[in-house]
């Protein structure tokens, strides 16, 4: 005779302590759960709505400058230390944890044009309108000592930008030409020029550290090789590029911030067409900086907003603005990839979250699990029209909104004109030019 017994293991349903959650036995057979997808869709919809509810990206405003903030620099070793240079020649060092200024230096007469830190973090370099490059100690002077620079180099022309090598005691300045300097010498090791216009910014490649990129006011982006002490090649665009930024994860990729409201991501091996054209700003883009992951970058614009773009997408995923923020001159993404800093005309440095709805502070394991689950749900249903609409919607200031509408009408008019011209011309005489190819005039090697 068979005797059937129910056998249950108490480990499967008994709590170890009273603080534990009750264990629930689950059967994952899909036939028992016919409404699983609709239930997940509702959860994804709620997660998307809550993400927009909790999207409060603004964290702090660092005020203390007496003129517009012209440049920012990150400390290579300390996440909490930031340097800023203003239009009155003043340089401030900030502690982001305390949100306080810890040191102020009257570094130059006139604008501070550029600021960069040494790769080891012991000193930093500034350049200004007074034709000087100065090296300063990162630590303040001792008790009773004067605030003096370690070295001062007096140049023949105004230097408009500076950047330090990522591994060696070498830095580059730009003005009439690109100069490469050794820290121990008062004259440049080599000077490189191509064309006659002034160069607005110079940047070292963080991976292939002997490569430099610069952009000049004659619409050129020029790439240099420090080993040959010669320019490699240049790309000429429709309008002037204000600055460039190299991707910290991909050696050949850089993004250029342009006067024509767009950003262009180029692969330096094929400069004839950009990899991606990033369009969303409604005024000149003044600065750009990559996230340490290399997957996103942040741009600062004259239209009083900053935007975060994924590298592979032409439209921004996020736009930040405040009523008080004026033209944003400079922007930096912190080295832990969590925060963004921007310096603007009205003398403030603002600190933002890179992910607007991210909860700050320590998360419990249940909060982490809920966050990851919601993230997966949003990814699963992201193409559903309702969820897509809520996730994409951003409130914009009236000025930006009206300019976007105006530009949309202008773009449509240009497209209509081109279609009409092609329709009334001999077949093949008016070629179709893609958006990527429109803006590149020429590549010179």
C-alpha positions in Angstrom: 0.0 0.0 0.0 1.3 3.4 -1.0 1.2 6.2 1.6 1.4 9.7 0.1 3.0 12.3 2.4 3.4 16.0 2.2 7.0 16.9 2.9 7.9 20.5 3.5 11.4 21.8 4.2 11.0 24.6 6.9 14.0 26.4 5.3 11.9 27.3 2.4 9.2 29.3 4.3 10.4 29.9 7.9 12.1 33.2 8.6 15.5 33.1 10.3 14.7 36.1 12.4 11.6 38.2 13.0 13.2 41.1 11.0 13.3 39.1 7.7 10.7 39.3 5.0 8.1 36.5 4.8 9.2 34.0 2.2 6.6 33.4 -0.5 6.7 30.2 -2.6 6.4 31.1 -6.3 5.6 29.1 -9.4 7.0 30.7 -12.5 4.9 28.7 -15.0 3.7 31.3 -17.5 0.3 29.6 -17.9 -0.5 30.4 -14.3 0.3 34.1 -14.9 -1.6 35.3 -18.0 -1.5 39.0 -17.0 2.2 39.2 -16.3 3.0 41.6 -19.2 0.1 44.0 -18.5 1.2 44.1 -14.9 4.8 44.7 -15.8 3.7 47.5 -18.2 1.8 49.3 -15.4 4.9 49.0 -13.2 7.1 50.4 -16.0 4.7 53.3 -16.5 4.6 54.1 -12.8 8.5 53.8 -12.6 8.8 56.3 -15.5 6.3 58.7 -13.9 8.1 58.5 -10.5 11.4 59.1 -12.2 10.1 62.4 -13.6 8.6 63.3 -10.2 11.9 62.8 -8.4 14.0 64.4 -11.1 15.6 67.2 -9.1 19.1 67.6 -10.6 20.2 70.9 -9.0 22.4 70.4 -5.9 24.3 73.5 -5.0 25.5 76.9 -6.2 29.1 78.0 -5.3 29.1 81.8 -5.2 32.1 84.0 -4.4 33.5 85.1 -7.7 33.1 88.8 -8.5 33.0 88.3 -12.3 31.9 85.7 -14.8 33.4 82.2 -14.4 35.6 81.6 -17.5 37.2 78.2 -16.9 37.1 75.2 -14.7 39.6 72.4 -13.9 39.3 69.1 -12.0 41.8 67.8 -9.5 43.3 64.5 -10.9 43.5 62.8 -7.5 40.8 64.5 -5.3 37.1 64.3 -6.2 36.2 67.1 -3.8 38.7 69.7 -5.2 37.8 72.0 -8.1 39.6 75.0 -9.5 37.9 77.9 -11.3 39.2 81.0 -13.1 37.2 84.2 -13.5 37.1 87.2 -15.9 38.7 89.5 -13.3 41.9 87.4 -13.1 40.9 85.6 -9.9 41.4 81.9 -9.3 39.5 80.0 -6.6 40.0 76.5 -5.2 36.7 74.9 -4.0 35.9 72.0 -1.7 32.8 70.4 -3.1 32.1 68.4 0.1 31.8 71.5 2.2 30.7 73.7 -0.7 33.2 76.3 0.4 36.0 78.2 -1.2 39.3 77.2 0.5 41.7 79.5 -1.3 41.6 82.6 -3.5 44.5 83.8 -5.7 44.7 87.0 -7.8 46.5 85.3 -10.6 46.3 87.6 -13.6 45.5 91.1 -14.9 42.4 90.7 -17.1 40.7 87.4 -17.9 41.9 84.0 -16.8 42.0 82.3 -20.2 42.9 78.8 -19.2 43.5 76.6 -16.1 44.8 73.0 -15.9 46.2 70.8 -13.2 49.5 68.8 -13.2 48.9 65.0 -13.6 50.1 64.3 -10.1 47.9 67.0 -8.5 50.7 68.9 -6.7 50.4 72.1 -8.8 48.4 73.8 -11.4 48.9 76.2 -14.3 47.0 79.3 -15.3 47.2 81.6 -18.3 45.7 85.0 -18.8 45.3 88.2 -20.8 48.6 89.6 -19.3 50.6 87.2 -21.6 51.9 85.1 -18.7 51.7 81.4 -17.8 52.0 80.8 -14.1 52.5 77.6 -12.1 51.1 77.5 -8.6 51.3 75.1 -5.7 48.1 73.2 -5.0 48.6 73.6 -1.3 48.3 77.1 0.1 51.3 79.1 1.4 52.5 78.5 4.9 51.9 80.8 7.9 53.4 84.3 7.1 54.3 83.4 3.5 53.3 85.4 0.5 51.0 83.9 -2.3 53.7 83.6 -5.0 53.7 81.4 -8.2 56.3 78.7 -8.4 57.2 79.8 -12.0 56.2 82.6 -14.3 56.7 82.6 -18.1 56.2 85.8 -20.0 55.2 85.3 -23.6 55.2 87.5 -26.6 51.5 87.1 -27.3 48.3 86.4 -25.3 47.7 82.8 -24.6 44.1 81.7 -25.0 44.2 78.2 -23.7 46.4 75.7 -21.8 46.4 71.9 -21.2 48.8 69.6 -19.4 50.2 66.3 -20.6 48.6 63.2 -18.9 51.8 61.5 -17.9 54.9 63.8 -18.4 56.1 67.2 -17.2 55.0 68.9 -20.4 52.2 71.3 -21.1 50.8 73.0 -24.2 49.5 76.6 -24.7 47.7 78.1 -27.7 47.4 81.7 -29.0 49.0 82.7 -32.3 50.4 79.1 -32.5 50.5 75.9 -30.4 53.5 75.9 -28.1 54.8 72.8 -26.3 56.7 73.6 -23.1 58.9 71.7 -20.6 58.1 72.7 -17.0 61.8 73.4 -16.3 62.3 75.8 -19.3 61.1 79.3 -20.0 61.0 78.9 -23.8 58.9 76.4 -25.7 60.4 73.0 -26.9 58.6 73.4 -30.2 56.0 75.6 -31.8 53.5 74.3 -34.3 51.3 76.4 -36.6 49.0 75.9 -39.7 47.3 79.0 -40.9 47.4 82.5 -39.4 44.3 82.8 -37.2 44.3 82.7 -33.4 43.8 79.3 -31.8 41.1 79.2 -29.1 41.7 75.9 -27.3 44.2 73.0 -27.2 43.6 69.5 -25.7 46.0 66.5 -25.1 44.6 63.1 -25.9 44.3 61.1 -22.6 45.1 57.7 -24.2 47.5 58.4 -27.1 49.2 61.1 -25.0 51.5 62.4 -27.8 48.4 63.6 -29.8 46.9 67.1 -29.5 43.9 68.7 -31.0 43.2 72.4 -31.3 40.6 74.6 -32.9 41.2 78.0 -34.5 39.0 80.9 -35.4 39.4 80.3 -39.1 36.9 77.3 -38.7 39.7 74.7 -38.5 40.2 71.7 -36.2 43.9 70.8 -36.4 45.5 67.6 -35.0 49.1 67.5 -34.1 51.7 64.8 -33.3 54.2 65.8 -30.6 56.7 63.2 -31.7 57.1 64.7 -35.2 56.5 68.3 -34.0 54.2 68.9 -37.0 50.5 69.2 -37.7 48.9 65.9 -38.9 45.7 67.0 -40.6 42.9 69.5 -40.3 39.2 69.5 -40.9 37.5 72.8 -42.0 33.8 73.2 -40.9 31.1 75.6 -41.9 31.5 77.7 -38.8 34.0 78.2 -36.0 34.6 75.5 -33.4 34.9 76.8 -29.8 36.5 73.8 -28.1 37.1 70.1 -28.5 37.1 67.2 -26.0 38.7 63.7 -26.5 36.8 60.6 -25.5 38.7 59.1 -22.5 37.8 55.5 -23.5 38.3 55.6 -27.3 41.6 57.0 -28.4 40.5 58.3 -31.9 37.2 59.9 -31.0 36.7 63.5 -30.2 33.7 65.9 -30.0 33.7 69.5 -31.2 31.5 72.3 -29.8 30.5 74.5 -32.7 29.1 78.0 -33.3 26.3 76.6 -35.5 24.4 75.2 -32.4 25.6 71.7 -33.1 28.2 69.3 -31.7 30.2 67.0 -34.0 31.7 63.7 -32.9 34.6 62.8 -35.2 36.8 59.8 -35.7 40.3 61.2 -36.4 41.0 58.4 -38.8 38.2 59.5 -41.1 37.6 63.3 -40.7 35.6 63.8 -44.0 32.3 62.9 -42.2 31.5 63.1 -38.5 30.4 60.0 -36.7 27.4 61.8 -35.3 25.9 65.3 -35.4 24.4 66.2 -32.0 21.5 68.8 -32.4 19.4 70.3 -29.7 20.9 73.6 -28.6 19.4 76.8 -29.9 22.6 79.0 -29.6 26.4 78.6 -29.9 27.9 75.7 -28.0 30.7 77.0 -25.8 32.1 74.0 -24.0 32.0 70.2 -23.9 33.3 67.6 -21.5 33.1 63.8 -21.6 31.9 61.5 -18.8 34.7 59.2 -17.5 32.8 56.3 -19.0 33.2 57.7 -22.5 29.5 56.9 -23.2 28.1 60.4 -22.6 29.2 64.0 -22.7 27.8 67.3 -21.4 27.7 70.6 -23.4 27.4 74.2 -22.3 25.7 76.7 -24.5 25.1 80.4 -24.9 21.3 79.6 -24.7 21.6 79.4 -20.9 21.3 75.7 -20.6 23.4 72.6 -20.4 22.6 69.3 -22.1 23.7 65.7 -21.7 24.1 63.7 -24.9 24.7 59.9 -25.3 27.7 59.6 -27.7 25.7 57.4 -30.2 22.5 59.6 -30.3 21.9 62.9 -32.1 19.4 64.2 -29.5 20.1 65.0 -25.8 18.7 62.8 -23.0 18.6 65.7 -20.5 18.6 69.5 -20.3 19.3 71.5 -17.2 18.4 75.2 -16.7 17.5 77.6 -14.0 15.9 81.0 -14.0 19.0 82.7 -12.8 21.6 80.9 -14.9 22.9 83.1 -17.7 25.2 82.1 -20.6 27.1 79.0 -19.6 30.8 79.4 -20.4 32.4 76.2 -19.1 31.3 72.8 -18.0 33.0 69.7 -16.4 31.9 66.2 -15.6 33.4 65.0 -12.3 35.8 62.0 -12.2 33.3 59.7 -10.4 30.8 60.2 -13.2 28.0 61.3 -10.8 28.1 65.1 -10.9 28.3 67.9 -13.4 29.7 71.4 -12.7 29.1 74.5 -14.9 30.3 78.0 -14.6 28.3 80.9 -16.0 28.2 84.6 -16.7 26.5 85.6 -13.5 29.5 84.6 -11.3 28.2 81.2 -10.0 29.4 77.6 -10.3 26.5 75.2 -10.2 26.6 71.5 -9.2 24.2 69.1 -10.8 23.5 65.4 -10.7 24.4 63.6 -13.8 21.4 61.3 -13.4 18.5 63.7 -12.5 16.4 61.3 -10.4 19.2 59.4 -8.7 18.9 59.1 -5.0 22.0 60.3 -3.2 23.4 58.7 -0.1 23.7 55.0 0.9 21.0 52.7 -0.5 19.8 49.6 1.2 19.8 46.3 -0.6 16.1 46.4 -1.1 16.3 49.9 -2.6 19.0 48.8 -5.0 17.0 45.8 -6.0 13.9 48.0 -6.7 16.0 50.5 -8.6 17.5 47.8 -10.8 14.1 46.1 -11.4 12.5 49.4 -12.4 15.4 50.2 -14.7 15.0 46.9 -16.5 11.2 47.5 -16.8 11.8 50.9 -18.3 14.3 49.4 -20.8 11.8 46.7 -21.7 8.9 49.0 -22.4 10.9 52.1 -23.5 9.5 52.1 -27.1 5.9 52.0 -25.9 4.4 55.4 -27.0 3.0 56.4 -23.6 6.2 55.6 -21.7 8.3 57.1 -24.4 6.4 60.4 -24.3 6.7 60.7 -20.5 10.4 59.8 -20.4 11.2 62.2 -23.2 9.2 65.2 -22.1 11.2 68.2 -20.6 9.9 71.5 -19.5 11.9 74.3 -21.3 12.1 78.0 -20.7 9.9 80.0 -23.1 12.9 81.5 -24.9 14.4 78.1 -25.8 11.0 76.6 -26.6 10.1 79.4 -29.1 13.6 79.2 -30.7 13.2 75.5 -31.2 9.8 76.0 -32.9 11.3 78.8 -35.1 14.3 76.6 -36.1 12.0 73.7 -36.9 10.0 75.9 -39.4 13.3 77.1 -41.0 14.6 73.6 -41.3 11.4 72.4 -42.9 11.5 75.4 -45.4 15.1 74.5 -46.4 14.1 70.9 -46.9 11.1 71.9 -49.0 13.2 74.2 -51.1 15.8 71.5 -51.7 13.1 69.0 -52.7 11.5 71.5 -55.2 14.9 72.3 -56.7 15.6 68.6 -57.2 12.2 68.0 -58.7 12.6 70.8 -61.3 16.3 70.0 -62.2 17.8 67.4 -64.5 17.9 64.0 -62.7 21.2 63.6 -60.8 22.2 67.3 -61.1 21.2 68.1 -57.5 22.7 65.4 -55.3 21.2 64.4 -51.9 23.6 65.5 -49.2 23.2 63.9 -45.8 23.2 66.0 -42.6 26.6 64.6 -41.6 28.3 65.7 -44.8 26.6 69.1 -45.0 28.9 70.8 -42.4 32.3 69.6 -43.4 34.0 71.9 -46.0 37.3 70.1 -46.5 39.9 67.9 -45.0 43.6 68.9 -45.5 46.5 66.5 -44.8 
